[in-house]
Amino acid sequence: MNQMRFLLPNGAKLLPLLISITIGTSIWFSPHPEELSDQTWHLFAIFVSTISAIITRPLPVAPVVLMGMVTSLCTGTLSPEEVYSAYSKNSIWLIVCSFFLAQGLVKTGLAHRAAYIFVRLLGKSTLGLAYGLSLSELCLAAVIPSLTARSGGVVYPVITALTEDFQEKYSAENVKRTCGFLCICAFQVAVICSGLFLTAMAANPLIVEAAAGHNITVSWALWAVAGSIPGLCSLLIIPYFLYRWMKPEVTSSPEAPKLAAKKLHEMGPLSLPEILTLATLGIVLTLWVFGKQAGVDSTTAAITGLCLLLLCGVLTWDDCLAASTAWTTLIWLGGLVSLGTSLKTLGFFSWFSQEIVGLTGNLDWPVALGLVSLAYFYSHYFFASNTPHVSSMYAAFLAATLTLGAPPLLATLLLAYLSNLFGGLTHYSCGPAPIFYGCRLVPLRSWWAMGFGCSVINLLIWGTIGPLWWKFLGLW
C-alpha cells in the first residue's frame, strides 16, 4: 500500500514522520529529572526522535540524521562545533575508507573468486559447503564494512546459483530444505563475522567512540584478537547446530565444487588488478595488526591502501564517488556520534547508569553485567537494524556496567560483540536478514526459532569462553 508523502511523491512518508516528531515533541515538553538540565533533556528528545525516525524510515537514514543535527542547531541545543565535531574522528574515516577498499574487491571480481574457491575446496558435502561459505564470509568481513554488501552482494548470489543447479537434479522439497539450510547458515555466520573485526560492520565505530568517552581504547588489532577464539568457536558450532536442526535431505553435493570450478574457469587466472588488490589488502591488514609499533594508526593504513589502489588504477576517483554507501555512512555515522558524544558530555549517560544501578540493587558485578547484557541483547527484538540499537543504547548500557563495577575492557568488549550477534534474532533484525528470508526457503516460525537457538549458543560462547580468553590476554 502506498504511503502518503509530504508534498511531493519523493517526499518523506507522512505517518512515520509524524510519529517521530510526536515522540520527540512529547519528550521535549515533558517534565525531566532534576539531575538533568533543560539542555540535556532537549538533546535527549532530539536524539530519541532521530532514532525513532531511523526505525520508522520516513526518509533514508542519512537525511534523518541530518534533520536531527539541524534541529539541535536551530533550537540552540548544540553549537555548530559540537554538531560537526565527529567528522574529524579517525574511526569515522576508517569505515569510509574501508568501503572504498571494498570497491576494489567487488570491481576486480576478487570477492566472488574467494567465495567460489572455498566452495570448490569444501563443498563436496552440504555441511562442508556451509563451512566453505562461512570461510569466504570470514575473509571478506575484514575489509568489507557492509554486512549487507558481503552477504547480499557476494554470498547470496553464490547460494542462488547453487539453488538453480540443485533444482535440475533434486525434488523441490529436497532443494527447499537444503538451500534453506544454506541461507539461514550464511545469515547467522554473517552476523558472527560482523563482530570479528572493527571494520566488519558500519556501526562498530559508534562502539569505539563510546568506549573512548570512558578512556577505553579499542584498536583494530585488539578487537580482532579478542574476538578470534570465541568467534571461531561460534563459526564451528553454529553451522553444525543448524545442520542438525534442519536435517537437509541432500547431504552430498558434488555439483557444488563442479559449479565453483566452472565459475572459476570462466574467470580465468588471477588478473593484474586482482593481484594488485590482493597485495594492497595484504599491506593494509599488516598495518592494521602491526602498524601501532610503526606509529601508523588504522585509519592511516586504510587511506594508504586506498591511495595505492588509485595510483595503480585499480580504482578511479569516479569509483569512489559512486560508492554511495560510503558517503551515506559518513553522514549518518558522524551525526550520530556527535549527538551521542554531546549526550555523554552533558551527563545523560551518567544519570542513566545510576538509574540502572538503583534497579540492580546490591548485586555483584558479574551477575549485574550478565543481566544488563541479556537485557541489551534481547531488546533487539524491537529493532530492525543494528545501527539504531547501538546508537541509542550501547553508550548508556556501557556506562551502567562500568558504574556497577565491571572491568572496563571486559564490559566494553562483551557489549561490543553482542551488538553484532543480536542481528541474528529475526527476519528483520539487520540488513541481510530480509534478503535471505526473502527467498522463502525457511518458514517464519522456524527462522525465529533457529535465531533464538543460535542466540543462546552465541551467548554461552561469548559469555564464558570470551571472558576466559580475554583474561588470558590480560585485558581484565
Secondary structure, 3 states (H helix, E strand, C coil): CCCCECCCCCCCEHHHHHHHHHHHHHHHHCCCCCCCCHHHHHHHHHHHHHHHHHHHCCCCHHHHHHHHHHHHHHCCCCCHHHHHHHHHCHHHHHHHHHHHHHHHHHHHCHHHHHHHHHHHHHCCEHHHHHHHHHHHHHHHHCCCCCHHHHHHHHHHHHHHHHHHHHHCCCCHHHHHHHHHHHHHHHHHHHHHHHCCCHHHCCCHHHHHHHHHCCCCCCCHHHHHHHHHHHHHHHHHHHHHHHHHHHCCCCCECCHHHHHHHHHHHHHCCCCHHHHHHHHHHHHHHHHHHHHHHHCCCHHHHHHHHHHHHHHHCCCCHHHHHHCHHHHHHHHHHHHHHHHHHHHHHCCHHHHHHHHHHHHHCCCCHHHHHHHHHHHHHHHHHHCCCHHHHHHHHHHHHHHHHHHCCCCHHHHHHHHHHHHHHHHHCCCCCCCCHHHHHCCCCCCHHHHHHHHHHHHHHHHHHHHHHHHHHHHHCCCC
